[in-house]
């Protein structure tokens, strides 16, 4: 019985690591800028300015280790 539990726990660790890696990869490869998506939701596409996007992005950049990646080159 102890051998069975140990095997199941080992498989649980493999599954958790696998799901974590897959989720990270999919989120990193997804197109778009999260700050831009939030700004569009808040202000609407027609009222959106670059300053609005930067205002939303600023608090995230202040947190160490958390960066919002963009799929576009900054103009």
N, C-alpha and C positions, 0 to 999 in steps of 0.2 A: 504493500500500500504506500509506503514511504517513497519507493522508487517511482511509482505512478505520479504522485504529487510533485516530486522533483522534476520529472519530465514535463508535466503540464506547466509548471512555473517557468521552466526554461523556454518552452514554446511561447508562453505569454510574453516573455521578454523580447523574443524575436519578432513577434507580431507588433508589439508596441513600437519597437525601433523601426520596423518596416513602414508602419502607418505614419509615423512621424516624418521619416525621410520622404515618403511620397507626398504628404501634405505640404511640406516645405518646398519641394521641387515644383509642385503645381502652382503654389502661390507665387513663387519667384518667377516662373515662366509666364504667368498670366499677363496679358497686355493691359496697358493703361496705368494711370497714375492715381493712387488711392486718394491723394489730396484733391485732385481735380474732380474725381467722382463725388467726393463729399461736398465740394464747392458747388457743383452742378445741382446737387440735391438741395442745398440750402438756398442758393441765390437764383437758380434757373439758368439755362444755357444762354439766353439772350442778355442777361444782366451780369454775366461773369467777367471779371477782370483778372489780370495776372496778380494784382495785389491781394485779391481775395484768396487765391490759391496759396500764395506765400504766407498769408495770415493763418491759414489752416495748417500749413506745413511746419511753421515755426515751433510750436510746442513739441512736436514729435522730434525735431532736430535737437532740441534742448536735452532730451532724455538720452543719456549715453547708451550707445549700442543699438539704438533704434533709428533706422534711416528708411525713408520712403524712397524707393527707386522709381525712376521714370523710364518709360520705354522710348521717349523722344529726346532728342538733343535740345538742350536749352537754347533758345534764340538769343 
